Amino acid sequence: MSVIRIIFVLFIFISICIGGNFYIAKRLYQFFIQVFPHFNVKIYIGVYIFIASSLLAGLLPLPLAISKMFNFIGAYWLGFFMYFILLFFAVDLIVLLGRVTNVIHISMLNNIRLYSGLAVVILTVGILSYGIYNANQIKITNYEIEFKNVSLNNMKVVMISDLHLGDVHSERNLESMVKKINDLNPDIVCFVGDIFNDNFYMINNPEKAIALFKNINAVYGVYACLGNHDGGHTLNQMKNFLEESYIKLLNDDYIIIDERLALFGRLDASPIGGFGDLKRKDISDIILSVSENMPVIVIDHNPVHINEYGNEVDLILSGHTHSGQMFPVRFITKAMFVIDYGHHQKDTYNHVIVTSGVSTWRPPMRIGTNNEIVSILIR
């Protein structure tokens, strides 16, 4: 990405943050002044600015403890920000239509601000409370597929993606996740990228996480590829973590499973902070030569790359999208990606599976989507 494009994206992002927060602050003020006529406006503005600025403050190179505090506040605020914007905008649109059609008289506006503000606050708290609860659940999604001209005799591949270790509450469900994986009795386990969340040192208890991952039981082992959040200045620590966890990292490389299956792991094409000297390669010729002798599975974090593979690949496993994570973001991911979630077939025997991920990113909430572990039975 060019410098000009980065500056443009940052400008748009900051403009949305500032404009959106000004709108929310004003609408909340109109509600609070109705309920508490004598509340301290200066304290309100100070508290609001502190909370709202945490979204950007968490990105600054601050001491670790302070960064964790801002990330925690910012992650929750992002959920409130999103639903306050949606709900207040919906109310204001209805009021505007009412004013244009003379259904709503100007004398009614104070009462409307009071009751609509109360409704928005209650709805937002209720929706996000459900989202927090749902983010602590992990469902199992099962698929059964067949490969062309070959049978793998019911080989089971378990797929997880987007743990984002180091993000808010990212370690809360690890023990449950490992137990659910083992209960599936997998032959192979694949970590399909974004195992970390940019900075290894944001993980609260890496030793505990390593101990849990060591307990994953898979007949032919546990494998991983790197996602866009798995790079940066702590890449070596991330790689050491995976090695200590008995997770084999495949960087544009492959491994033969039981002399009957080739598993390729791809480097992400757009790592945040980079992968050092590692660069994504064109390995199409290698895949083609291997596929002449056995079926091929590719784990590639971002599903935007699925069109790079042809019929020489039997199954592509991806994550990254979180299936939108929070309604209505799913509409955006569906527009951005050819396949943003689920099992699809490019032709009769060419399979693509995109998972919503086993954890959340930024807001520790799931609304309209689920954390999932994917179990794939290959006939």
C-alpha positions in Angstrom: 0.0 0.0 0.0 1.4 3.4 -1.0 2.1 6.1 1.5 -0.6 8.3 0.0 -3.2 5.6 0.2 -2.2 4.9 3.9 -2.6 8.6 4.7 -6.0 8.7 2.9 -7.2 5.7 4.8 -6.0 7.1 8.1 -7.7 10.4 7.3 -11.0 8.7 6.6 -10.7 6.6 9.7 -10.0 9.6 12.0 -12.7 11.6 10.3 -15.3 8.9 11.0 -14.1 8.6 14.6 -14.2 12.3 15.3 -17.5 12.9 13.4 -19.2 9.8 14.8 -18.1 10.6 18.4 -19.3 14.2 18.1 -22.7 13.0 16.9 -23.0 10.4 19.7 -21.8 12.9 22.4 -24.4 15.4 21.3 -27.2 12.9 21.3 -26.3 11.5 24.7 -26.0 15.0 26.1 -29.6 15.8 24.8 -30.8 12.7 26.7 -28.8 13.3 29.9 -29.8 16.9 30.2 -33.4 15.8 30.2 -32.9 13.2 32.9 -30.3 15.2 35.0 -30.8 18.9 34.4 -27.9 19.9 36.6 -25.3 17.4 35.6 -21.7 18.6 35.2 -21.1 19.2 31.5 -17.3 19.6 31.8 -17.0 16.2 33.6 -19.2 14.6 30.9 -17.1 16.0 28.1 -13.8 15.0 29.9 -15.0 11.4 30.5 -16.4 11.1 27.0 -13.2 12.3 25.4 -11.1 9.9 27.5 -13.3 6.9 26.6 -13.6 7.8 22.9 -9.9 8.5 22.4 -9.0 5.1 23.8 -9.7 3.7 20.3 -6.7 5.6 18.9 -4.6 5.7 22.2 -4.4 1.9 22.1 -2.5 2.1 18.8 0.3 4.4 20.3 3.7 3.0 21.5 2.8 3.3 25.2 3.9 1.2 28.2 2.4 -2.3 28.0 0.0 -1.9 31.0 -1.3 1.4 29.7 -1.8 0.0 26.2 -3.7 -2.9 27.6 -6.0 -0.5 29.6 -6.7 1.6 26.4 -7.3 -1.6 24.3 -9.7 -2.9 26.9 -11.7 0.4 27.0 -11.5 0.9 23.3 -12.6 -2.6 22.4 -15.8 -2.2 24.5 -16.4 1.4 23.3 -16.2 0.3 19.7 -19.3 -1.9 20.3 -21.1 1.0 21.9 -20.0 3.4 19.2 -21.3 1.2 16.5 -24.8 0.6 17.9 -25.2 4.2 19.2 -24.5 5.4 15.7 -27.0 3.0 14.1 -29.8 3.5 16.6 -29.5 7.2 17.0 -29.4 7.6 13.3 -32.5 5.5 12.9 -34.3 7.6 15.5 -33.2 10.9 13.9 -34.3 9.7 10.4 -37.7 8.8 11.8 -38.0 12.2 13.5 -36.9 14.0 10.2 -39.6 12.1 8.2 -42.1 13.0 10.9 -41.2 16.7 10.8 -41.3 16.8 7.0 -44.8 15.2 6.9 -45.9 17.3 9.9 -46.7 14.2 12.0 -44.2 15.4 14.6 -44.6 18.9 15.9 -41.6 20.9 17.2 -43.2 21.0 20.7 -42.8 17.2 20.9 -39.0 17.2 20.3 -38.0 17.4 24.0 -40.1 14.4 24.9 -38.8 12.6 21.8 -35.2 13.2 22.8 -35.9 11.9 26.3 -37.7 8.7 25.4 -35.8 7.9 22.2 -32.5 8.4 24.1 -33.7 6.1 26.9 -34.7 3.5 24.3 -31.4 3.7 22.5 -29.4 3.4 25.7 -31.5 0.4 26.9 -31.4 -1.3 23.4 -27.6 -0.8 23.1 -26.9 -2.2 26.5 -29.2 -5.1 25.9 -27.8 -5.9 22.4 -24.2 -5.7 23.6 -24.9 -7.7 26.8 -26.1 -10.5 24.5 -23.1 -10.0 22.3 -20.7 -10.4 25.2 -22.5 -13.6 26.3 -22.5 -15.0 22.8 -18.8 -14.3 22.4 -18.1 -16.7 25.2 -19.8 -19.6 23.4 -18.1 -21.8 20.8 -20.2 -23.9 18.5 -19.1 -26.9 16.3 -19.8 -26.6 12.6 -19.7 -29.9 10.7 -19.1 -30.5 7.0 -18.8 -33.7 5.0 -17.0 -33.5 1.7 -15.7 -35.8 -1.0 -12.5 -35.5 -3.1 -12.3 -36.2 -6.8 -11.2 -39.7 -7.7 -9.9 -40.5 -4.2 -11.2 -41.5 -0.8 -9.5 -40.5 2.4 -11.5 -43.1 4.4 -13.2 -40.6 6.7 -10.2 -38.5 7.6 -11.3 -35.7 10.0 -9.7 -32.2 9.7 -10.5 -29.7 12.4 -10.0 -26.1 11.5 -9.8 -23.0 13.7 -8.9 -19.4 12.9 -8.6 -15.9 14.3 -7.8 -16.6 17.9 -6.2 -13.1 18.1 -4.2 -13.9 21.2 -3.4 -10.7 23.0 -6.8 -9.1 22.2 -9.4 -8.4 24.9 -10.6 -11.7 26.5 -8.8 -13.7 23.8 -7.6 -16.3 26.3 -10.8 -16.7 28.2 -12.1 -19.7 26.1 -8.9 -21.5 25.3 -9.4 -24.4 27.7 -12.9 -24.9 26.4 -11.7 -24.7 22.8 -9.0 -27.3 23.3 -11.5 -29.7 25.0 -13.9 -29.3 22.1 -11.2 -30.0 19.6 -10.1 -33.1 21.4 -13.7 -34.3 21.7 -13.9 -34.3 17.9 -11.0 -36.9 17.7 -9.3 -35.1 14.8 -6.7 -36.6 12.4 -5.4 -33.1 11.6 -5.8 -29.8 13.3 -5.3 -26.6 11.2 -4.8 -23.1 12.7 -5.7 -20.9 9.8 -4.0 -17.6 10.7 -4.4 -14.7 13.0 -3.3 -16.8 16.0 -1.9 -13.6 17.5 -3.0 -10.0 17.5 0.0 -8.0 16.3 2.0 -7.9 19.5 3.0 -11.1 21.3 3.6 -9.3 24.6 -0.1 -8.4 24.8 -0.8 -12.0 25.7 -1.6 -12.2 29.4 -0.4 -15.8 30.1 1.5 -17.3 27.1 2.8 -20.2 29.3 -0.7 -21.3 30.1 -1.7 -21.0 26.4 1.3 -23.1 25.4 0.4 -25.8 28.0 -3.1 -25.9 26.7 -2.1 -26.2 23.0 0.3 -29.0 23.9 -2.7 -31.0 25.0 -4.3 -30.9 21.5 -4.5 -34.5 20.3 -4.4 -35.1 16.6 -3.3 -38.3 14.9 -1.1 -36.6 12.3 -0.3 -33.4 14.1 -1.3 -29.7 14.4 -0.4 -27.2 11.7 -0.6 -23.4 11.1 -0.2 -20.6 8.6 0.4 -17.0 9.4 -2.4 -14.4 9.0 -2.2 -10.6 8.6 -2.1 -10.1 12.4 0.7 -12.6 13.0 3.6 -10.4 12.0 5.5 -7.3 13.3 8.4 -6.8 15.7 7.4 -9.8 17.8 7.3 -12.4 15.0 10.2 -14.4 16.4 8.4 -14.7 19.7 5.2 -15.8 17.9 7.2 -18.5 16.0 8.8 -19.7 19.2 5.4 -19.9 20.9 4.1 -22.1 18.1 7.1 -24.3 18.2 6.8 -24.8 22.0 3.1 -25.5 21.5 4.0 -28.4 19.1 2.3 -26.5 16.2 4.1 -26.9 12.9 4.2 -23.6 11.0 4.0 -23.9 7.2 5.3 -20.8 5.5 4.6 -21.3 1.8 5.6 -24.9 2.4 3.8 -28.2 2.6 3.9 -31.5 4.5 2.8 -35.0 3.3 0.2 -36.6 5.7 0.3 -40.4 5.9 1.6 -40.6 2.3 -2.0 -39.8 1.1 -2.5 -36.1 1.5 -0.5 -32.9 1.0 -1.2 -29.9 3.3 0.1 -26.5 2.1 0.3 -23.5 4.4 0.5 -20.0 2.9 1.9 -16.8 4.1 -0.6 -13.9 4.2 0.0 -11.3 1.5 -0.6 -8.2 3.6 0.9 -8.7 7.1 0.6 -5.8 9.6 4.2 -5.0 10.5 5.5 -7.5 7.9 7.0 -11.0 8.2 10.7 -9.8 8.2 12.5 -11.6 5.4 9.6 -13.9 4.7 7.6 -13.0 1.5 4.6 -14.7 0.0 5.8 -16.8 -3.0 4.1 -18.2 -6.1 4.0 -21.9 -5.3 1.5 -22.9 -8.0 4.0 -25.1 -9.8 4.8 -26.9 -6.6 1.2 -27.5 -5.8 0.6 -28.7 -9.4 3.4 -31.2 -9.2 2.3 -32.6 -5.8 -1.4 -32.8 -6.8 -0.5 -35.3 -9.6 0.1 -37.9 -6.9 -2.3 -37.0 -4.1 -5.1 -34.6 -3.0 -4.1 -31.2 -1.8 -5.4 -29.0 1.1 -4.4 -25.4 1.3 -4.7 -23.3 4.4 -4.6 -19.6 3.4 -5.8 -17.1 5.9 -7.5 -14.6 3.6 -10.2 -15.9 1.3 -9.5 -13.1 -1.2 -6.8 -15.4 -2.6 -9.1 -18.4 -3.4 -9.1 -17.6 -7.1 -5.3 -18.2 -7.2 -6.0 -21.9 -7.0 -7.4 -24.2 -9.7 -8.6 -27.8 -9.8 -5.2 -29.0 -8.5 -6.3 -28.0 -5.0 -9.1 -30.1 -3.5 -9.8 -28.0 -0.4 -9.0 -24.4 0.6 -9.4 -23.4 4.2 -9.6 -19.7 5.2 -10.7 -17.4 7.9 -10.1 -13.6 8.3 -13.7 -12.3 7.7 -15.1 -13.3 11.2 -18.3 -13.5 9.1 -18.7 -9.8 10.0 -18.7 -10.6 13.7 -21.3 -8.0 14.6 -24.5 -7.3 12.7 -24.8 -5.6 10.2 -21.1 -5.9 9.2 -21.9 -9.2 7.6 -23.3 -7.2 4.6 -19.9 -5.6 4.2 -18.0 -8.8 4.3 -20.4 -10.4 1.8 -19.8 -7.5 -0.6 -16.0 -7.6 -0.1 -15.3 -11.3 -0.5 -16.5 -13.8 -3.2 -16.9 -16.2 -0.3 -17.0 -14.7 3.2 -18.4 -17.7 5.1 -19.3 -21.3 4.9 -18.8 -24.2 2.5 -18.8 -23.6 -1.2 -17.7 -25.6 -4.3 -15.9 -23.8 -7.1 -16.8 -26.8 -9.3 -18.1 -30.3 -8.5 -15.1 -31.4 -6.4 -13.2 -28.2 -5.6 -14.1 -27.1 -2.1 -13.7 -23.9 -0.2 -14.5 -23.5 3.5 -14.3 -20.1 5.3 -14.8 -20.0 9.0 -16.1 -17.2 11.1 -13.3 -17.8 13.6 -13.0 -19.1 17.1 -12.7 -15.8 18.8 -13.4 -12.1 18.3 -11.4 -9.1 17.2 -11.6 -5.7 19.0 -15.1 -5.7 20.5 -15.4 -8.9 22.6 -18.9 -9.4 21.2 -20.7 -11.6 18.7 -24.0 -10.4 17.3 -25.6 -12.3 14.5 -22.6 -14.6 14.1 -20.9 -17.3 16.2 -17.4 -18.4 17.4 -16.9 -21.8 15.8 -14.7 -24.8 15.5 -15.0 -26.4 12.1 -15.0 -30.2 11.7 -14.5 -31.5 8.2 -15.1 -35.2 7.5 -13.4 -36.1 4.2 -15.1 -39.2 2.7 
